[in-house]
Amino acid sequence: MLVFGASGAIGRFLLPRLRAAGVPVLAVSRRPRPAHAGVSWLEGALPDAVPALPVAPAGIVSLGPLGPFAQWLDTVRPRGARVVALSSMSAQSKQCSPVAAERAIAAALQAGEARLARACRAAQASHVVLRPTLIYGAGLDRSLTPIVRRARRLRVFPLPAGRGLRQPVHADDIALAVLAALARPQLDGQVLAIGGGEQLSAVQMFARVRASLPFATVPLPLPAVLLRAGARLLPRLRGPLGRLDEDLVADNAELERLLDVHPRPFAPTAAAWTPPTPP
Ligand SMILES: NC(=O)c1ccc[n+]([C@@H]2O[C@H](COP(=O)([O-])OP(=O)(O)OC[C@H]3O[C@@H](n4cnc5c(N)ncnc54)[C@H](OP(=O)(O)O)[C@@H]3O)[C@@H](O)[C@H]2O)c1
């Protein structure tokens, strides 16, 4: 199995699961990494600095940036491979953002999905795309873990007001979905949303993160009026603050029906915010 982005949050859970299933992994990273049980590493960078592969892979998983992966795949066209790649629900949720940079992210993701589909068709490869919501669980995310780190330092936990619904998905549930998609080559061309097993308000989500911490923090409620002023004064925060009242959720119905994967509710423990120690 060839895996891109294996050093990230989902790889943390996927690699041990592949090892347990006896599947040898060739993982690509932009920096040298030591081999460990069942995993050898190849140094390379998407889209155009991936070395020639020693053997044609039967399965290819992309857990990193979609656009560069689709571009590489389009160049290499691995005949008959089974491909599973991550996109993001941002392809949909940021489509109509008032912030141009966010609309560009949505457009780039959609273009990546389309290029992936074209490349797979040309290579007679079958593929499934997973579109996660906010990912947590490995201490590597850039959304909730940085808030936890700051709270550890300052002993204060911000609780922004927000009526929007959230559906954080555990990285291990995405790893399970990747395995399920690999095991069902008859599924081809599906783009499946994957959210957590529970929708909750943004306020509840932050409160649960705070409750999971093994140290005490002072709650700091951030009222809507303050957030609106922040969004006006700091244009780069307009997108994230504006979205606090929007629902960022996924309909898991197709995921559950086609892959029989049922993501867990949002009940994080302190381990979810702890980065892995290198093997
Ligand atoms: N984070 C979220 O909440 C979220 C939400 C929805 C969807 N997603 C999607 O989930 C995937 C993972 O996201 P992420 O935030 O965990 O991490 P990310 O920053 O998108 O990807 C990190 C991983 O990708 C690899 N990588 C990055 N650039 C690469 C390149 N040019 N060539 C080869 N490998 C490269 C890194 O490996 P090395 O450093 O070892 O090279 C690392 O393992 C992405 O497709 C993202 O769009 C993320």
The ligand as a Gaussian input file, in Angstrom:
#p B3LYP/6-31G(d) Opt

LIG

0 1
 N       -7.341000      19.315000       9.453000
 C       -8.663000      19.282000       9.269000
 O       -9.474000      19.593000      10.173000
 C       -9.211000      18.829000       7.935000
 C      -10.595000      18.932000       7.722000
 C      -11.120000      18.439000       6.535000
 C      -10.285000      17.857000       5.594000
 N       -8.950000      17.787000       5.823000
 C       -8.130000      17.115000       4.813000
 O       -7.476000      16.023000       5.437000
 C       -6.171000      15.865000       4.888000
 C       -5.167000      15.952000       6.019000
 O       -5.230000      17.237000       6.550000
 P       -4.297000      17.684000       7.743000
 O       -4.757000      19.029000       8.161000
 O       -4.223000      16.574000       8.744000
 O       -2.867000      17.762000       7.147000
 P       -2.204000      18.416000       5.835000
 O       -1.330000      19.527000       6.276000
 O       -3.176000      18.677000       4.746000
 O       -1.324000      17.191000       5.396000
 C       -0.270000      16.791000       6.195000
 C        0.327000      15.506000       5.637000
 O        0.512000      15.608000       4.230000
 C        1.865000      15.412000       3.896000
 N        2.234000      16.391000       2.866000
 C        1.977000      17.716000       2.867000
 N        2.451000      18.276000       1.736000
 C        3.017000      17.276000       1.014000
 C        3.685000      17.216000      -0.244000
 N        3.861000      18.307000      -1.001000
 N        4.139000      16.020000      -0.678000
 C        3.980000      14.903000       0.066000
 N        3.357000      14.888000       1.276000
 C        2.890000      16.062000       1.735000
 C        2.649000      15.612000       5.175000
 O        3.712000      14.710000       5.189000
 P        5.237000      15.103000       5.529000
 O        5.221000      16.307000       6.409000
 O        5.729000      13.869000       6.232000
 O        5.884000      15.342000       4.219000
 C        1.638000      15.257000       6.274000
 O        1.715000      13.894000       6.614000
 C       -6.030000      16.935000       3.802000
 O       -6.435000      16.381000       2.579000
 C       -7.040000      17.998000       4.240000
 O       -7.536000      18.754000       3.153000
 C       -8.384000      18.268000       6.962000

